Amino acid sequence: MNTNRSALIAAGKTYRSEGISRRVRAINISAIKEMPLLAEQVGGCVSLGQGIPSFATPAHIVEAVCRALRDQGASGKYTLGPGLAELREAVAEDLSRRDIRVDPASEVCITVGAMEGLMAAMLTLIDRGDEVILPSPNYASHIEQVLLAEGVPVFAPLEENGWQLDLEAVRRAVSPRTKALVLCNPHNPTGAHFPKADLLALAELALTHRFFIICDETYDFLTYDEQPHFSLLSVPELKDQVIGTFSFSKKYAMTGWRVGAVAAASELLDQIMKVHDAAAICAPTPSQLAALAALRGPRRCVTEFRAALKARRDLICSRPNRLGAGFSHVVPQGAYYLMLRYPNPEIDSMNYALRLLREARVITIPGGAFGPTGEGHIRLSFGAAETELNEAMDRIEAWLKP
């Protein structure tokens, strides 16, 4: 039993095992989802937890969907499994701006968020006992997806002084059973942004050892300080070994619409489509229409979101130095997360986060949920409005005072 589950059981959570499959017994609901559920029992909490941006879905997207629901009878019906042809074309056009070339007819599928695309990719590639390298700390759900596919997570620690890729650690993690590596860039949970040179070195490793790279590109739009984003999907030599998953959730404030995309070479996508069909048939048509409106409409909302999130990054980074000795962090270069190291190594991160929840009424995510390298940290999301960020940090400061 892992630390997270033990702590949740101590918090009153029970788990049935009789009659439950080995696959499901091996996984957990991620702490990112569990902490808000526990917060409901506490009441009056402020969240630095789940990565939900405070922005409303832009009006032009909402209005386009409302028009379609009124005027287009097909808007409430299934689409073809891969999604609306016009949306796939718009996704391919959008990717081409980043030098990613895909055929919209055979290399793009619209999914129920990036999460479904990731799960479909895992189930397509991973057999029981296959190893999947996770640069760690890593997004918590990647661990559970590997386990659900009956694979073996292999953690390759990031360099903690900047949360950058440690290429030697990745090389050491490669074995004859390595099937894939999952790369989230910009990075959840650390806010790191990996440079092009390191990504190209990673591509060379994949080509040499013939493993796949699954790219989680959820935050591809969100880098700071004028850093350009580079995607391994733009490397022609890697095309047969790379799968990309993309999301509308954060870029267009559409977390509740549950729409994303997966891009891969046609021979790979044909196999991924089997899982997609079995799991979802197709992404919800109204959500696909919303995604199409996002790509075809004005983009200033993305620019505005990025500017607001940069201001929130600067705000949240100004607060840890008021918490006292022993707290430290790396300034995020992408996404909207900060890993905060706390000065009490004798307390595991789940119990530290639970104490913050119950005693300070602040939701944070335990670093241990993101793999062993995350232990000793809590993850703070700065997607909330500035008033909420200040309130949460004020509560933590007050909690820490003797």
N, C-alpha and C positions, 0 to 999 in steps of 0.2 A: 504493500500500500504506500503510495507516495505521500510526501509532506502536505501537499495541497489537499488531497482527499482526507487525510487524517485530521487536518485542522477544520475542514468543513464538517466532518462528522462531529468533532468537538463543538461546532457551532450549532449542532442540532440536525444536520443533514443525514438522512439514512439512504442506503443503497440496497436494492434487492439484487440477489445473485441467482437464486433458483430459477432455472428455465431460461436464463439470459445467455446469449451466445458469447463465446470466448472473445470474439472481436469487440463486442460492445462492453464487456466487462473490463477490457484492457484500456478503455479510454475514459476521459472525463469531459464534462462540460467545462470549457476553459474558465479560468478564474476571472477573465474579462467579463464573462456573462454572469458568473456566480456572485461576484461582489455586489452588483446592483440588486440582485435578488435578495441577498442578505440585508442590504441597506433598507429594503422595504420594511423589514421587521424592526429596524431601528427608528426610522422616520426622521425627517428634518435634515437629511444629509445633503451636502454639496459634493458634486462629482468632479474628480480629476481622473476618472476611470475610463469607461468605454470611449472609443474614438469617434464621437458623434459631433460633427461641427454644428455650431449654434445657428448657422444661417438657414433661412427658409429656402426651399426650392425656388429658383428664380421664376418670376411671374410669367415670362414668355413661355417657359416649359409647361407650367400648369395650364395656361390658357390654351396652348396647342392641344393638350390631351383632352381638355374639356370640349373643345370644338370637335375633335375626332369622335369622342364618345357620343356627342349629339348627332353628328352628321354622317358618320361612316359606320354602316352596319357591321362591317368586318372587325371593328375595333374591339369587340367583345368576344371574338372567336380565336381559335388556335391560329398561329402562323405555321409555316413549315418549320421543321425541327431546328434547322440552323438559324432561323430568325428571318425577319423581314429583309428582302433583298436590298431595299433602299438603305436600310440601316447598316447592313454589312458593307455596302459600298461606301457609306459615310465613315465607318470605322476604318476601312482600308485607306481612304483618303486622309483621314486624320493621322494614321500611323505613318503614312508616306512623308508627312512633314518632319518626322523624326528619322527619316532614312530607313524605315521598316517597310519592306515591300511584300505585300501579301495579295493573293488572288481572292477577292471577296466572295466569289462563287464556290471556292473549294478549300479555303484556308482560314475562314473566319466563322465562328459560331457564337451566337448571342446566348448568354447563360443567365442563370438566376443569381446575379451578383458574381464577383470574382471568386467567391467561396465555392460555388458549384463548379466553376471552371477548374479550380485547384483540385477539388475532390475528384472530378472526372479524370484529370491528368494523372493523379496518384493511382487511381484504380486501374487506369489503362496501362501504366508502366510497371507497377510494383507487384511482385509475387511474394508469397510467404518467405521470410528470411532475407529478402533483398535489403541492402543497406542504403539509407538515404542520408546524405550529409546535410547538416543544418548549421550554418554559421551562427554561433550562439553568443549572446542571447538571440532568440528568434521568436517570430510570431507564434503565440501559444497554440493556435489551431493547426499550424503545420505539423506539430508533434502528433496531435490526435489523428490527423488525416493519414500520416504515415502508419500509425498503429492500426487504424481501421482497415488499411490496405494490407495489414499483417506484415508490414515492413519493420525494419529496425532503425530507429533514429540514431545517427552518429553525430555527436556534437563537436564542431570545430570552433574553438573559442576565438572570438574577435579580440583585437588588441584593445585592452580596456582603456588605455590612455587616450584613445580617440575613437574607439569602437570601429576601427577599420579592419578590413580583411587581413587575416594572418595567412598568407599563402602557404607557408610551411606547415601550419596547423592543418590546412586543407589537404596538402600532400600526404601528411601522416595519416589522415583519416581515410584516404583512398585504400581500398582493398579489392581482392578479386570479386567480392560480392557487392561492390558499389554499383548501384543502378542509376542514381540521380543525385543531384544537389538542388536544394531549394534556395533561391536568391530573391530576397525582398529588398528593392532599392528604388528610392530612398527607404530607409530601414525602419521598420516597426519591430522592436520597441525602442531602439536607441536614438533615433533621429539622425543616424549616420547617413552620409551620401558617399558612395564608393567611386573613386576616380577611374577614368577610362583605362589607364594603364593596368590597374589591378584586375579590372574586369576582363581585359584581353588576355592577361595571364591565366585567369580562371578558364577562359575559353580554350586556351592551349592545353590545359590540364584535361578538360573534358574530351577534347579531340584525341589526345594521346591515350587516355584510359577508356575511351568509348563509353562515357556515362552521359546521361541526359541532364540538362539544366532546365528547371521549371522556374520561370521568372514571374514573381509577383510584382506587378507594376502599378499597384494601386495608387501610389503617391508620385507617379512619374512627372506630374505637373508641379510638384511642391518642393522646390529647392530654394535655398536662401543665398543671399550675398552674391547673386548673379552667377551661380554655378550652373553650367550646362548639364543636362541629363543625357547619359549615354545608355543605350539598351543593347544587350547581347543579341536581341532579335535582329539587329542591323548587321550582324556578322554573317556574310554569305556562306562561309565554310561550315558554320554551325547549324545551318538551317534544318538539317535532318535530326538534330539532337536537342533542339530548344523548343519549349512551349511557353507562350506568353499569356498571362491572364491580366485583364484590365477591368477597371471599375468606373462607374459613373457616380458612385456613392459620395466620395469626398470632393471630387473635382467640381461637381455640379450640385452639391448639397442634396443628394438623392439617396440617402442611406435606406430609407423606407421603401423605395421603389424596387429594390432588389433586381438590379440589371447590371450586367457586365459582359465581357467578351473573352473568348479564348482564341488565340491565333497559333497556328502550327502548320507545318508542311502537310499537304493533302493526305498523304498516306498515314500520318499520325492522326490527323483530325478525323478521318474515316473511323478510326478505332475509338477515339474520344466520343464521337457521336453516338456510339452504342450505349455508353454509360449515360450520356445526356438524355437520350430517348427513354431509357429505363427509369431514370430518376425524375425527369421533369417534363418530358415531351417537347416543350418549348418554353422559353421565357414568357412571362405575362405580356400579352399584346399591349395593354395600356402603358406598361413600363417601357416596352420597346419604342412606342411612339414618343414617350417622354425623352428617351435617349436620342432619338432622331432629331427632336426639336432642340436638344442641347447641342448637338453637333452642327446643325444647320443654322442655329440662331446666333445672336451676338455673343461674343466671348468676353466682354468686359467683366462679367460676373466672376470669371476665373481670376482675372487680374485683381479684382477687388478682394476676393477671398484670400488670395496669396498675400496681399498687402496687410490685411487684417491679421492673418495668422503670423506674419513676421513680427508685427507689433506685440502680439500675445507671446511669441517666443521671447522677445526681449524683456517683456514684463516678468514672465515666469523665471527667466534666468537671473533676474535681479533679486529674487526673493530668498534663495537658499543661503546666501551669506548672512541673512538675519536669523537663521535657525540655530546657530551656535557651531562650536568646533565639531569636526568629524563628518559633517555633511559635505558632499562633493558631487559634481556633475560635469558632463561634457556638453558644450553648447551644441544643440541640434543644428545640422546642416540641411535637413530635409524632414518631411512629414511633420507631425505635430505632437511629438512625444519627447519626454525627457526622463532618463534613468537617473534617479537620485540615490546615491549611496548614503546609508544612514550609519551612525557610529555605534551600533549595538550588535556586533557580530554574534553574540550569544543568543539573539532572538532571530529565528528564521523569518523570512520575509512574509510568509503567509500570516503568522501570528502578529508580526508588526503591523501589517495592513489591517488585520482584524481589530487590533487595539485602536488604530486610527479611526476605523469605522465606528466602533462602539463608544469610544471615549471622546473623540474630537468631532465625530459625525462628518468625516471626510472620506469619500470613496477614492482609494488608490488601488493599483494592481500589484500584487506581490511579484518581485523580480524572479523568484523561483519558478513561476508559471511559464517563464520564457526560456527554460533550460537551466542547467546547473550554473552557467556563467552569470546568470542573472541574480543568483542568490546574494543577499546582502544589499539589495536595492529595492526600491519601489518605483513603478512607472507612473509618471504624471502625464495626463493628456492636457494639452492647452487648446483644445478645440472649443471650449466654453467661452462665453462672453467675459470681458475683462473684469466686470463686477464680480462674477462668480469665481474667477481665478483669484482675485484679491481676497474674497471672503474665505475661500478654502485655505489659502496660505496664512491668513490671519488666525484661523482656527488651529492650524498646525502649530504656529508660533505660540499661541496661548496654551496649547496642550503640552508643549515642551518646557514651559516655564516651571521652575520648582515651586 
